[in-house]
Amino acid sequence: MNNQSIIIEKTKKLLDTRCYEGLRTAANEFLDALGTEREKEAAKNYLAVLEDSVVDIDGLINFFSSERAIERFGAEMANNIVSHAKERKAQGAKYCDCPACTAALEVLNYKDDFLV
């Protein structure tokens, strides 16, 4: 795997964030499989989960505008996130900038190196 040390570093950074449990599991399974016969399969799974986990800016706005988000996070926090996301979208942002999404995108920058 090309850039393996960078991918490992970025994955550990991701694991230091508050991310969804499925992503955490896939990242840990990937790290555990390095150097074994399971490495390629774990890498494929990790990439798929990474890609599914990064929230696009419109999805972020839609979710935090919903009643479900307002009930779960409170109206003030939901409104703050929507305002922030709309500002970022106006500046050209395409993805959520929370620590987990940011870290996942950093790993995905090396997507082509995973399966080499």
N, CA, C and O atoms as a MOPAC input file, in Angstrom:
PM7 MOZYME 1SCF
protein

 N      0.85500 1    -1.18300 1     0.00000 1
 C      0.00000 1     0.00000 1     0.00000 1
 C      0.89200 1     1.23400 1     0.00000 1
 O      1.75100 1     1.39500 1     0.86600 1
 N      0.67600 1     2.09600 1    -0.97700 1
 C      1.40700 1     3.35600 1    -1.02200 1
 C      0.93900 1     4.27300 1     0.10900 1
 O     -0.23100 1     4.24200 1     0.49200 1
 N      1.83200 1     5.07100 1     0.63000 1
 C      1.52200 1     6.04400 1     1.68900 1
 C      0.88000 1     5.40200 1     2.91700 1
 O      0.05500 1     6.02500 1     3.58500 1
 N      1.25200 1     4.17600 1     3.21000 1
 C      0.65100 1     3.45000 1     4.32000 1
 C      0.79700 1     4.19700 1     5.64500 1
 O     -0.15500 1     4.26400 1     6.42300 1
 N      1.96100 1     4.75100 1     5.90600 1
 C      2.15300 1     5.44500 1     7.18700 1
 C      1.24800 1     6.66300 1     7.30100 1
 O      0.76100 1     6.97000 1     8.38900 1
 N      1.01600 1     7.36200 1     6.19400 1
 C      0.12500 1     8.52600 1     6.21300 1
 C     -1.31900 1     8.07000 1     6.43600 1
 O     -2.05500 1     8.67800 1     7.21400 1
 N     -1.71400 1     7.00400 1     5.75100 1
 C     -3.07200 1     6.48300 1     5.90700 1
 C     -3.30100 1     6.03400 1     7.34900 1
 O     -4.36000 1     6.29600 1     7.91900 1
 N     -2.33200 1     5.37200 1     7.93000 1
 C     -2.44600 1     4.93600 1     9.32700 1
 C     -2.56000 1     6.14700 1    10.24500 1
 O     -3.39900 1     6.16400 1    11.14600 1
 N     -1.73000 1     7.15300 1    10.02600 1
 C     -1.77000 1     8.37700 1    10.84200 1
 C     -3.13000 1     9.06200 1    10.74100 1
 O     -3.70500 1     9.46600 1    11.75100 1
 N     -3.64100 1     9.18900 1     9.51900 1
 C     -4.93700 1     9.84600 1     9.31200 1
 C     -6.06800 1     9.01400 1     9.91300 1
 O     -7.03400 1     9.56800 1    10.43900 1
 N     -5.95300 1     7.70000 1     9.83700 1
 C     -6.97000 1     6.82900 1    10.43500 1
 C     -6.96600 1     6.97600 1    11.94400 1
 O     -8.03100 1     7.01700 1    12.56000 1
 N     -5.80600 1     7.05400 1    12.54500 1
 C     -5.73100 1     7.24000 1    14.00000 1
 C     -6.30400 1     8.60200 1    14.39700 1
 O     -6.94500 1     8.73000 1    15.44000 1
 N     -6.07400 1     9.60400 1    13.57100 1
 C     -6.66300 1    10.92700 1    13.82000 1
 C     -8.18900 1    10.82900 1    13.77600 1
 O     -8.88200 1    11.41700 1    14.60600 1
 N     -8.69800 1    10.08500 1    12.80700 1
 C    -10.13600 1     9.86200 1    12.70900 1
 C    -10.67100 1     9.17700 1    13.96900 1
 O    -11.72300 1     9.55200 1    14.48700 1
 N     -9.94900 1     8.18600 1    14.44800 1
 C    -10.38300 1     7.46000 1    15.63700 1
 C    -10.36700 1     8.32900 1    16.89200 1
 O    -11.02000 1     8.00400 1    17.88300 1
 N     -9.63200 1     9.41700 1    16.85100 1
 C     -9.61000 1    10.36000 1    17.98600 1
 C    -10.81000 1    11.29300 1    17.98000 1
 O    -11.01500 1    12.04800 1    18.93100 1
 N    -11.61000 1    11.24800 1    16.90700 1
 C    -12.79500 1    12.10200 1    16.83600 1
 C    -14.00400 1    11.34000 1    17.35700 1
 O    -13.95100 1    10.13600 1    17.60900 1
 N    -15.06500 1    12.06300 1    17.50500 1
 C    -16.34900 1    11.45500 1    17.86600 1
 C    -17.05900 1    11.12700 1    16.55600 1
 O    -17.73800 1    11.96900 1    15.96900 1
 N    -16.88500 1     9.88200 1    16.11200 1
 C    -17.47900 1     9.47600 1    14.84500 1
 C    -18.47000 1     8.34600 1    15.07600 1
 O    -18.53800 1     7.77200 1    16.16300 1
 N    -19.21600 1     8.04500 1    14.06200 1
 C    -20.25000 1     7.01800 1    14.18000 1
 C    -19.59300 1     5.64800 1    14.35500 1
 O    -18.51200 1     5.39600 1    13.82200 1
 N    -20.24900 1     4.77700 1    15.09800 1
 C    -19.66400 1     3.50800 1    15.52600 1
 C    -19.28700 1     2.60200 1    14.35400 1
 O    -18.28200 1     1.89600 1    14.42500 1
 N    -20.06500 1     2.61100 1    13.29400 1
 C    -19.73400 1     1.79000 1    12.12900 1
 C    -18.41600 1     2.20000 1    11.49200 1
 O    -17.64600 1     1.34900 1    11.04700 1
 N    -18.15700 1     3.48900 1    11.44800 1
 C    -16.89300 1     3.99400 1    10.91400 1
 C    -15.75200 1     3.62800 1    11.85100 1
 O    -14.68800 1     3.20700 1    11.39900 1
 N    -15.96400 1     3.78300 1    13.13700 1
 C    -14.95100 1     3.42900 1    14.13300 1
 C    -14.58200 1     1.94200 1    14.01000 1
 O    -13.40500 1     1.58300 1    14.06200 1
 N    -15.58300 1     1.10000 1    13.85100 1
 C    -15.35000 1    -0.33900 1    13.72600 1
 C    -14.55000 1    -0.65200 1    12.45700 1
 O    -13.58200 1    -1.41100 1    12.50400 1
 N    -14.95400 1    -0.06500 1    11.32200 1
 C    -14.25700 1    -0.31300 1    10.05800 1
 C    -12.81000 1     0.16800 1    10.11700 1
 O    -11.91400 1    -0.49300 1     9.59200 1
 N    -12.58000 1     1.30900 1    10.75000 1
 C    -11.21900 1     1.83600 1    10.87300 1
 C    -10.35700 1     0.90700 1    11.73100 1
 O     -9.21900 1     0.60500 1    11.37400 1
 N    -10.89600 1     0.46200 1    12.84700 1
 C    -10.14400 1    -0.45300 1    13.71600 1
 C     -9.88300 1    -1.78800 1    13.02900 1
 O     -8.79000 1    -2.34000 1    13.15000 1
 N    -10.87100 1    -2.31200 1    12.31000 1
 C    -10.68000 1    -3.56800 1    11.58600 1
 C     -9.61100 1    -3.42200 1    10.50700 1
 O     -8.81900 1    -4.33700 1    10.27900 1
 N     -9.59500 1    -2.28200 1     9.85700 1
 C     -8.56200 1    -2.01700 1     8.85900 1
 C     -7.17800 1    -2.01400 1     9.51000 1
 O     -6.26100 1    -2.67600 1     9.02400 1
 N     -7.03200 1    -1.28200 1    10.58900 1
 C     -5.73200 1    -1.22700 1    11.26400 1
 C     -5.31000 1    -2.60800 1    11.75600 1
 O     -4.14200 1    -2.97700 1    11.64200 1
 N     -6.23900 1    -3.35800 1    12.29400 1
 C     -5.93900 1    -4.70600 1    12.79700 1
 C     -5.54000 1    -5.66700 1    11.67500 1
 O     -4.78400 1    -6.61000 1    11.90700 1
 N     -6.04000 1    -5.43200 1    10.47000 1
 C     -5.78500 1    -6.34200 1     9.34900 1
 C     -4.49900 1    -6.02400 1     8.59100 1
 O     -4.06900 1    -6.82200 1     7.75800 1
 N     -3.88400 1    -4.89400 1     8.85600 1
 C     -2.66700 1    -4.52300 1     8.12900 1
 C     -1.62100 1    -5.63000 1     8.25800 1
 O     -1.35200 1    -6.13300 1     9.34900 1
 N     -1.03800 1    -5.99500 1     7.11300 1
 C     -0.00100 1    -7.00800 1     7.09600 1
 C     -0.51900 1    -8.43900 1     7.14400 1
 O      0.26600 1    -9.38100 1     7.25000 1
 N     -1.83800 1    -8.60500 1     7.06700 1
 C     -2.42300 1    -9.94900 1     7.08400 1
 C     -3.12300 1   -10.21300 1     5.75700 1
 O     -3.21000 1    -9.33100 1     4.90200 1
 N     -3.61800 1   -11.43100 1     5.59700 1
 C     -4.35400 1   -11.77600 1     4.38100 1
 C     -5.70000 1   -11.06200 1     4.32300 1
 O     -6.33500 1   -11.03900 1     3.26800 1
 N     -6.14300 1   -10.48700 1     5.42100 1
 C     -7.42300 1    -9.77000 1     5.47100 1
 C     -7.28800 1    -8.29300 1     5.07800 1
 O     -8.29000 1    -7.58300 1     4.99800 1
 N     -6.07900 1    -7.83700 1     4.83600 1
 C     -5.83800 1    -6.41500 1     4.61700 1
 C     -6.64400 1    -5.82700 1     3.45900 1
 O     -7.27000 1    -4.77900 1     3.62200 1
 N     -6.64400 1    -6.47600 1     2.29700 1
 C     -7.35500 1    -5.91200 1     1.13200 1
 C     -8.85200 1    -5.84100 1     1.37400 1
 O     -9.49000 1    -4.84100 1     1.04300 1
 N     -9.41500 1    -6.88800 1     1.94600 1
 C    -10.85800 1    -6.89100 1     2.22400 1
 C    -11.21100 1    -5.82200 1     3.25600 1
 O    -12.21200 1    -5.12000 1     3.11200 1
 N    -10.39000 1    -5.70200 1     4.29100 1
 C    -10.63700 1    -4.68100 1     5.32300 1
 C    -10.49200 1    -3.28600 1     4.72900 1
 O    -11.24100 1    -2.37900 1     5.09300 1
 N     -9.53800 1    -3.10300 1     3.82000 1
 C     -9.35100 1    -1.80000 1     3.17100 1
 C    -10.55900 1    -1.44700 1     2.31100 1
 O    -11.02500 1    -0.30800 1     2.33400 1
 N    -11.07100 1    -2.42100 1     1.54900 1
 C    -12.26400 1    -2.17700 1     0.72500 1
 C    -13.45600 1    -1.78100 1     1.59400 1
 O    -14.18300 1    -0.84000 1     1.27500 1
 N    -13.64500 1    -2.49900 1     2.68200 1
 C    -14.75200 1    -2.19600 1     3.58900 1
 C    -14.57900 1    -0.81000 1     4.20900 1
 O    -15.52900 1    -0.02900 1     4.26400 1
 N    -13.38800 1    -0.51100 1     4.66800 1
 C    -13.09900 1     0.78300 1     5.28800 1
 C    -13.38200 1     1.91500 1     4.30200 1
 O    -14.00900 1     2.91100 1     4.66400 1
 N    -12.92600 1     1.76800 1     3.06900 1
 C    -13.18100 1     2.80200 1     2.06200 1
 C    -14.66800 1     3.00400 1     1.82800 1
 O    -15.14000 1     4.13700 1     1.73300 1
 N    -15.39800 1     1.91400 1     1.73700 1
 C    -16.84800 1     2.01600 1     1.50900 1
 C    -17.52100 1     2.74500 1     2.66900 1
 O    -18.37700 1     3.60300 1     2.45400 1
 N    -17.13500 1     2.40500 1     3.89000 1
 C    -17.73400 1     3.04800 1     5.06300 1
 C    -17.31700 1     4.51500 1     5.12400 1
 O    -18.13400 1     5.37600 1     5.44800 1
 N    -16.06500 1     4.80500 1     4.82000 1
 C    -15.60900 1     6.20200 1     4.78300 1
 C    -16.45600 1     7.02000 1     3.81700 1
 O    -16.95100 1     8.09200 1     4.16300 1
 N    -16.61500 1     6.50500 1     2.60900 1
 C    -17.36600 1     7.23900 1     1.59200 1
 C    -18.81800 1     7.45200 1     2.00200 1
 O    -19.39900 1     8.50000 1     1.71900 1
 N    -19.39700 1     6.47100 1     2.66000 1
 C    -20.78000 1     6.59600 1     3.12600 1
 C    -20.91400 1     7.51000 1     4.33700 1
 O    -22.00200 1     8.01800 1     4.61100 1
 N    -19.83600 1     7.72100 1     5.05400 1
 C    -19.88900 1     8.46400 1     6.31600 1
 C    -19.72900 1     9.96800 1     6.16800 1
 O    -20.20500 1    10.72700 1     7.01200 1
 N    -19.07800 1    10.39900 1     5.12300 1
 C    -18.86800 1    11.83500 1     4.92900 1
 C    -20.18800 1    12.46000 1     4.49400 1
 O    -20.80000 1    12.02500 1     3.51800 1
 N    -20.61600 1    13.47100 1     5.21600 1
 C    -21.90700 1    14.11300 1     4.96300 1
 C    -21.71500 1    15.29500 1     4.01800 1
 O    -20.89000 1    16.17600 1     4.26100 1
 N    -22.49400 1    15.29500 1     2.93500 1
 C    -22.42100 1    16.43800 1     2.03100 1
 C    -23.15500 1    17.62400 1     2.66200 1
 O    -24.00700 1    17.44600 1     3.53300 1
 N    -22.82400 1    18.80100 1     2.22300 1
 C    -23.31900 1    20.02900 1     2.85000 1
 C    -24.84300 1    20.12800 1     2.78000 1
 O    -25.46900 1    20.59500 1     3.73200 1
 N    -25.45000 1    19.70000 1     1.67800 1
 C    -26.91500 1    19.75600 1     1.57600 1
 C    -27.57100 1    18.76100 1     2.52700 1
 O    -28.60200 1    19.06000 1     3.12900 1
 N    -26.97600 1    17.58600 1     2.66000 1
 C    -27.48600 1    16.60500 1     3.61100 1
 C    -27.41200 1    17.10900 1     5.03500 1
 O    -28.31200 1    16.86800 1     5.83900 1
 N    -26.33500 1    17.81000 1     5.34100 1
 C    -26.15700 1    18.39800 1     6.67100 1
 C    -27.24900 1    19.43900 1     6.94100 1
 O    -27.87200 1    19.43900 1     8.00300 1
 N    -27.46600 1    20.30600 1     5.98300 1
 C    -28.49200 1    21.34300 1     6.13000 1
 C    -29.86700 1    20.71000 1     6.27400 1
 O    -30.64600 1    21.10100 1     7.14300 1
 N    -30.16300 1    19.74100 1     5.43200 1
 C    -31.47400 1    19.09000 1     5.49100 1
 C    -31.68700 1    18.38300 1     6.82400 1
 O    -32.75400 1    18.50400 1     7.42600 1
 N    -30.69500 1    17.65700 1     7.28300 1
 C    -30.86800 1    16.92600 1     8.53600 1
 C    -31.07600 1    17.88200 1     9.70900 1
 O    -32.01100 1    17.70800 1    10.49000 1
 N    -30.22500 1    18.87400 1     9.83700 1
 C    -30.32800 1    19.77000 1    10.99100 1
 C    -31.49100 1    20.75000 1    10.88800 1
 O    -31.77900 1    21.47900 1    11.83800 1
 N    -32.15600 1    20.76800 1     9.74100 1
 C    -33.39700 1    21.53400 1     9.60700 1
 C    -34.61400 1    20.69300 1     9.98500 1
 O    -35.72400 1    21.21800 1    10.07700 1
 N    -34.42000 1    19.41900 1    10.20100 1
 C    -35.53800 1    18.51000 1    10.46200 1
 C    -35.97900 1    18.53500 1    11.92500 1
 O    -35.22100 1    18.90500 1    12.82200 1
 N    -37.21900 1    18.13300 1    12.13000 1
 C    -37.75700 1    18.02800 1    13.49400 1
 C    -36.95200 1    17.03700 1    14.32600 1
 O    -36.71500 1    17.25000 1    15.51500 1
 N    -36.54000 1    15.95900 1    13.68500 1
 C    -35.74800 1    14.93500 1    14.39700 1
 C    -34.46700 1    15.52800 1    14.97900 1
 O    -34.13000 1    15.27300 1    16.13500 1
 N    -33.76000 1    16.31400 1    14.18300 1
 C    -32.52000 1    16.93100 1    14.66400 1
 C    -32.81300 1    17.95000 1    15.75500 1
 O    -32.08000 1    18.03400 1    16.74000 1
 N    -33.86900 1    18.71700 1    15.58700 1
 C    -34.23500 1    19.72100 1    16.58900 1
 C    -34.56700 1    19.04800 1    17.90800 1
 O    -34.17400 1    19.52700 1    18.97200 1
 N    -35.29400 1    17.93000 1    17.83900 1
 C    -35.62200 1    17.18700 1    19.06300 1
 C    -34.36900 1    16.60300 1    19.71300 1
 O    -34.22600 1    16.62600 1    20.93600 1
 N    -33.48700 1    16.09300 1    18.90200 1
 C    -32.29200 1    15.41400 1    19.42700 1
 C    -31.23600 1    16.37800 1    19.94900 1
 O    -30.63700 1    16.13400 1    20.99600 1
 N    -31.00500 1    17.47300 1    19.22800 1
 C    -29.90600 1    18.38100 1    19.55800 1
 C    -30.36000 1    19.71000 1    20.14600 1
 O    -29.54300 1    20.47700 1    20.65700 1
 N    -31.64700 1    19.98200 1    20.07700 1
 C    -32.16400 1    21.26100 1    20.53900 1
 C    -32.19700 1    22.25800 1    19.39900 1
 O    -31.38400 1    22.20400 1    18.47600 1
 N    -33.16000 1    23.17200 1    19.48200 1
 C    -33.36400 1    24.13400 1    18.39900 1
 C    -32.16100 1    25.05300 1    18.21300 1
 O    -31.77900 1    25.35600 1    17.08200 1
 N    -31.56600 1    25.49500 1    19.31100 1
 C    -30.43600 1    26.42500 1    19.19500 1
 C    -29.25400 1    25.79100 1    18.47800 1
 O    -28.69100 1    26.38800 1    17.56000 1
 N    -28.87500 1    24.58400 1    18.89100 1
 C    -27.73200 1    23.92500 1    18.25100 1
 C    -28.04700 1    23.60800 1    16.79100 1
 O    -27.21100 1    23.83400 1    15.91700 1
 N    -29.23700 1    23.09200 1    16.52200 1
 C    -29.61500 1    22.75900 1    15.14900 1
 C    -29.57300 1    24.00500 1    14.26900 1
 O    -29.04900 1    23.96400 1    13.15600 1
 N    -30.11900 1    25.10500 1    14.76300 1
 C    -30.10300 1    26.35300 1    13.99000 1
 C    -28.68600 1    26.86600 1    13.76800 1
 O    -28.36800 1    27.36600 1    12.68900 1
 N    -27.83300 1    26.74600 1    14.78500 1
 C    -26.44200 1    27.18200 1    14.64200 1
 C    -25.72100 1    26.37000 1    13.57100 1
 O    -24.96600 1    26.91500 1    12.76600 1
 N    -25.96200 1    25.06100 1    13.57100 1
 C    -25.31400 1    24.19900 1    12.57900 1
 C    -25.83500 1    24.51400 1    11.17900 1
 O    -25.05600 1    24.57200 1    10.22800 1
 N    -27.13900 1    24.71700 1    11.04700 1
 C    -27.70900 1    25.06400 1     9.74500 1
 C    -27.12700 1    26.39100 1     9.25000 1
 O    -26.75100 1    26.49900 1     8.08300 1
 N    -27.04900 1    27.38200 1    10.10500 1
 C    -26.48700 1    28.68100 1     9.71700 1
 C    -25.04000 1    28.53700 1     9.26900 1
 O    -24.63900 1    29.07700 1     8.23800 1
 N    -24.26500 1    27.80300 1    10.05500 1
 C    -22.85400 1    27.57400 1     9.72500 1
 C    -22.72200 1    26.85400 1     8.38300 1
 O    -21.90100 1    27.23100 1     7.54600 1
 N    -23.53800 1    25.81500 1     8.18700 1
 C    -23.47600 1    25.03900 1     6.95000 1
 C    -23.87400 1    25.88700 1     5.74200 1
 O    -23.27100 1    25.77300 1     4.67600 1
 N    -24.88100 1    26.73100 1     5.90800 1
 C    -25.30200 1    27.59700 1     4.80200 1
 C    -24.20700 1    28.61000 1     4.45700 1
 O    -23.98800 1    28.90900 1     3.28400 1
 N    -23.52700 1    29.13100 1     5.46200 1
 C    -22.41200 1    30.05000 1     5.21400 1
 C    -21.29800 1    29.33600 1     4.44400 1
 O    -20.74600 1    29.87300 1     3.48400 1
 N    -20.98300 1    28.13300 1     4.87900 1
 C    -19.93200 1    27.36000 1     4.21400 1
 C    -20.33600 1    27.01900 1     2.78800 1
 O    -19.51300 1    27.08600 1     1.87500 1
 N    -21.59800 1    26.65600 1     2.59500 1
 C    -22.06800 1    26.32700 1     1.24700 1
 C    -21.94200 1    27.54900 1     0.33900 1
 O    -21.53200 1    27.42100 1    -0.81500 1
 N    -22.28900 1    28.72200 1     0.84500 1
 C    -22.17300 1    29.95400 1     0.06100 1
 C    -20.71900 1    30.22900 1    -0.33400 1
 O    -20.44900 1    30.87800 1    -1.34400 1
 N    -19.79000 1    29.72200 1     0.48200 1
 C    -18.36200 1    29.88200 1     0.19500 1
 C    -17.82700 1    28.76000 1    -0.69400 1
 O    -16.64100 1    28.73600 1    -1.02400 1
 N    -18.70500 1    27.83000 1    -1.08200 1
 C    -18.30500 1    26.76400 1    -1.98900 1
 C    -18.03100 1    25.41800 1    -1.34200 1
 O    -17.61900 1    24.48400 1    -2.03000 1
 N    -18.24900 1    25.29200 1    -0.03600 1
 C    -18.00200 1    24.01500 1     0.63600 1
 C    -18.96300 1    22.95500 1     0.12200 1
 O    -20.12100 1    23.23400 1    -0.19000 1
 N    -18.45900 1    21.74300 1     0.04500 1
 C    -19.27400 1    20.62600 1    -0.42900 1
 C    -19.59100 1    19.63200 1     0.67600 1
 O    -20.52400 1    18.83800 1     0.54900 1
 N    -18.81700 1    19.67100 1     1.76700 1
 C    -18.96700 1    18.67100 1     2.81700 1
 C    -19.01500 1    19.30700 1     4.19800 1
 O    -18.58000 1    20.43900 1     4.40700 1
 N    -19.55300 1    18.54700 1     5.11500 1
 C    -19.57100 1    18.91400 1     6.52800 1
 C    -18.12900 1    19.11800 1     6.99300 1
 O    -17.21600 1    18.44400 1     6.51600 1
 N    -17.93200 1    20.04500 1     7.91900 1
 C    -16.58000 1    20.29600 1     8.42300 1
 C    -16.40800 1    19.88300 1     9.88100 1
 O    -15.51200 1    20.37600 1    10.56700 1
 N    -17.27300 1    18.97300 1    10.35700 1
 C    -17.07900 1    18.47400 1    11.71800 1
 C    -15.76600 1    17.69600 1    11.76200 1
 O    -15.26200 1    17.29100 1    10.71500 1
 N    -15.20400 1    17.48000 1    12.94400 1
 C    -13.92400 1    16.76800 1    13.02300 1
 C    -13.94200 1    15.37800 1    12.37500 1
 O    -12.95900 1    14.98300 1    11.74900 1
 N    -15.03200 1    14.63900 1    12.51500 1
 C    -15.08800 1    13.29100 1    11.93700 1
 C    -15.10600 1    13.33700 1    10.40700 1
 O    -14.35900 1    12.60600 1     9.75700 1
 N    -15.94700 1    14.18500 1     9.83400 1
 C    -16.00100 1    14.28800 1     8.36800 1
 C    -14.68100 1    14.82400 1     7.81400 1
 O    -14.20500 1    14.35500 1     6.78000 1
 N    -14.09900 1    15.79000 1     8.49000 1
 C    -12.82000 1    16.34600 1     8.05000 1
 C    -11.74000 1    15.27100 1     8.06300 1
 O    -10.97200 1    15.15000 1     7.10900 1
 N    -11.67700 1    14.48900 1     9.14100 1
 C    -10.67900 1    13.41900 1     9.23600 1
 C    -10.94000 1    12.33600 1     8.18900 1
 O     -9.99900 1    11.82000 1     7.58700 1
 N    -12.20200 1    11.99000 1     7.97100 1
 C    -12.53300 1    10.98100 1     6.96100 1
 C    -12.11000 1    11.45400 1     5.56900 1
 O    -11.57900 1    10.66800 1     4.78400 1
 N    -12.33900 1    12.71000 1     5.26400 1
 C    -11.92100 1    13.24900 1     3.96800 1
 C    -10.40600 1    13.22600 1     3.82000 1
 O     -9.89200 1    13.00100 1     2.72500 1
 N     -9.68800 1    13.45800 1     4.91900 1
 C     -8.22700 1    13.38700 1     4.86700 1
 C     -7.76400 1    11.97600 1     4.52300 1
 O     -6.80700 1    11.80700 1     3.76700 1
 N     -8.42800 1    10.96900 1     5.06700 1
 C     -8.09200 1     9.58500 1     4.71500 1
 C     -8.44500 1     9.33100 1     3.25200 1
 O     -7.66800 1     8.71900 1     2.51900 1
 N     -9.61000 1     9.80000 1     2.83400 1
 C    -10.05200 1     9.56600 1     1.45500 1
 C     -9.15200 1    10.23400 1     0.41800 1
 O     -9.16600 1     9.84800 1    -0.75100 1
 N     -8.37600 1    11.22500 1     0.83200 1
 C     -7.40300 1    11.81300 1    -0.09500 1
 C     -6.41600 1    10.76300 1    -0.60200 1
 O     -5.78800 1    10.95300 1    -1.64400 1
 N     -6.27800 1     9.66700 1     0.12400 1
 C     -5.33500 1     8.60200 1    -0.22200 1
 C     -6.05300 1     7.34900 1    -0.71900 1
 O     -5.48800 1     6.25500 1    -0.70300 1
 N     -7.28200 1     7.51000 1    -1.15100 1
 C     -8.11200 1     6.38700 1    -1.60300 1
 C     -7.40800 1     5.51500 1    -2.63600 1
 O     -7.44300 1     4.28800 1    -2.54100 1
 N     -6.78300 1     6.12900 1    -3.60200 1
 C     -6.13000 1     5.36900 1    -4.66300 1
 C     -4.95000 1     4.54200 1    -4.16100 1
 O     -4.52900 1     3.59600 1    -4.82700 1
 N     -4.42400 1     4.88600 1    -3.01100 1
 C     -3.27100 1     4.16900 1    -2.46000 1
 C     -3.65500 1     2.93100 1    -1.65900 1
 O     -2.79900 1     2.09500 1    -1.37200 1
 N     -4.90800 1     2.80200 1    -1.30100 1
 C     -5.33800 1     1.70200 1    -0.43800 1
 C     -5.14400 1     0.33000 1    -1.05600 1
 O     -4.63800 1    -0.58500 1    -0.40600 1
 N     -5.53600 1     0.19100 1    -2.28400 1
 C     -5.61100 1    -1.13900 1    -2.87900 1
 C     -4.47900 1    -1.42500 1    -3.84500 1
 O     -4.57900 1    -2.32500 1    -4.67900 1
 N     -3.41100 1    -0.66700 1    -3.73700 1
 C     -2.25000 1    -0.84900 1    -4.61600 1
 C     -1.42500 1    -2.03200 1    -4.11700 1
 O     -0.39900 1    -2.36400 1    -4.71200 1

